[in-house]
Amino acid sequence: MMFKNYTLLLALLAISHQAPAQDRFRLSLGSSVNDFNSEIRVDSKNLPAALPINLEKDLKFDDSVDIDWLAGYWRFSDKHRIQFEILPITRSARATLEDDIEFEDDIIKAGAFVKSDFDTTIYDINYMYSFYKTDKWELGATAGLYWMDVEVELEAAGDIQVRTRDGDGDISFQDDYKESEQAHAPLPLFGLSATYKILPNWEVGTGFRILDIEIGDYSGTFISFIASTNYFFSEHLGVGFSIGDFDLDVEADGSDYRGKFEWSYEGAQAYLSMRY
């Protein structure tokens, strides 16, 4: 896993610092198991929109995906903080197609063997203002940027139809077919969060974020909900657990990428946190 080698370093840093009067910095390293349902559509520059490809049904990607991630925040004043999260998601699959699929100008016919990769890196940066804050409660509003780098690549061996502008084209057997596409989607998000301290070292929280916007070449909707609990067994070091539900639908009509990708997933996360 990508971040697990840093867990020992995190623990040593936590032990080596003295606790401040207020929790100003927090860093978390975690791993999650998520159940995905995802589709992608890669359109031709010259032809009508293609049919979407379901990654789990058509390309036989695993429904269950393990994700390692890094998150944290800096509270630069009592009611203001900057939060971030980095999620690299790497997925690959091999399948013999049961149905035709469309990718840009090409139709890969049923019976073809396909190797596919779908890699996504998410950079989630936002600002939070705590409009209500006591010793027990903290209620805040968030605004930030959810930046996605997406890359999809297909390699195939089988009957493939390369379409012309009228939608027709010859079908031929190819054993070295390879195509890829990339997209970079900056999406602004707004949300609300709440944290309650059951004890000085034990807290529970929840958060909700939403997007329905068109910006540049991209339009999309995003809804997420997360509930968490954090327990600090020392002044600096703690553990946490959360469950979340995410629903994303993004469409692009630009010069570098034309198409759509959408996914929904729900999962559980466990993580180690350091605060100081």
Secondary structure as the mmCIF struct_conf table of DSSP 4:
data_model
#
loop_
_struct_conf.conf_type_id
_struct_conf.id
_struct_conf.beg_label_comp_id
_struct_conf.beg_label_asym_id
_struct_conf.beg_label_seq_id
_struct_conf.end_label_comp_id
_struct_conf.end_label_asym_id
_struct_conf.end_label_seq_id
BEND BEND1 PHE A 3 PHE A 3
HELX_RH_3T_P HELX_RH_3T_P1 LYS A 4 TYR A 6
HELX_RH_AL_P HELX_RH_AL_P1 THR A 7 SER A 16
BEND BEND2 HIS A 17 HIS A 17
HELX_LH_PP_P HELX_LH_PP_P1 GLN A 18 PRO A 20
BEND BEND3 ALA A 21 GLN A 22
STRN STRN1 PHE A 25 VAL A 42
STRN STRN2 ASP A 43 ASP A 43
BEND BEND4 LYS A 45 PRO A 48
HELX_LH_PP_P HELX_LH_PP_P2 ALA A 49 PRO A 52
STRN STRN3 ILE A 53 ASN A 54
TURN_TY1_P TURN_TY1_P1 LEU A 55 ASP A 58
BEND BEND5 LEU A 59 LEU A 59
BEND BEND6 ASP A 63 ASP A 63
STRN STRN4 SER A 64 SER A 77
TURN_TY1_P TURN_TY1_P2 ASP A 78 LYS A 79
STRN STRN5 HIS A 80 THR A 96
BEND BEND7 GLU A 98 ASP A 99
STRN STRN6 ILE A 101 PHE A 103
STRN STRN7 GLU A 104 GLU A 104
TURN_TY1_P TURN_TY1_P3 ASP A 105 ASP A 105
STRN STRN8 ASP A 106 ILE A 108
HELX_LH_PP_P HELX_LH_PP_P3 LYS A 109 LYS A 109
TURN_TY1_P TURN_TY1_P4 ALA A 110 GLY A 111
STRN STRN9 PHE A 113 LYS A 133
BEND BEND8 ASP A 135 LYS A 136
STRN STRN10 TRP A 137 VAL A 162
TURN_TY1_P TURN_TY1_P5 ARG A 165 ASP A 166
BEND BEND9 GLY A 167 GLY A 167
STRN STRN11 ILE A 171 LEU A 199
TURN_TY1_P TURN_TY1_P6 PRO A 200 ASN A 201
STRN STRN12 TRP A 202 ILE A 215
TURN_TY1_P TURN_TY1_P7 GLY A 216 ASP A 217
STRN STRN13 TYR A 218 PHE A 232
BEND BEND10 PHE A 233 HIS A 236
STRN STRN14 LEU A 237 ASP A 253
BEND BEND11 GLY A 254 ASP A 256
STRN STRN15 ARG A 258 ARG A 275
#
